[in-house]
Amino acid sequence: MGARARVLALIGAALVTAGCSTAWAQTGGKHEAGKAMPPATSAKAAPKKPAQPMTRREEIQHAIDTRTVPEHYRSSVPKEYQKYIPFEKHR
């Protein structure tokens, strides 16, 4: 029971400290603990290149591998039969 009480006391102290530092920062305090840390940059945060469309051969191979029909063929199938065809969902 003593260990549990210590853990609860630490959590409570952390909440009170966080609340005070937030209030200090909101009132214009210059305390370093109240400032937000800048977001960490990583090598994975590189800008994404636009996806190039698949070639016809790649599209066919992908359809065979996933056992689906590309979405752009949906308009050529009558609406009452679309529920029977496994169309590929857009990403």
Phi, psi and omega in degrees: 000330180293321180293321180295320179296321179294319180296316179297322178295320179294319179295316179299317180296322179294321179294317180295317180296317179296320178295319180292317182292327177292316178296321179298317181292325181289332180272005177092018180292152183260016183290136183293330183292337182278345182281145178279142178283142177293150181297141180289135177262145180225168179292337182281349184274022179292148180297141182279142175272146178296141181291134177276142179294150179289150173286166181299320180294318179294321179297317178295315180297320178296319179297321179292316181296319184268354181058041178230167177251134179304143186301327185290352175273353183301322183292341180269001179252132177303144187303323183290343181257353183296332180291343181268351184253128181279085179286148178285137178275146177291150182288000000 
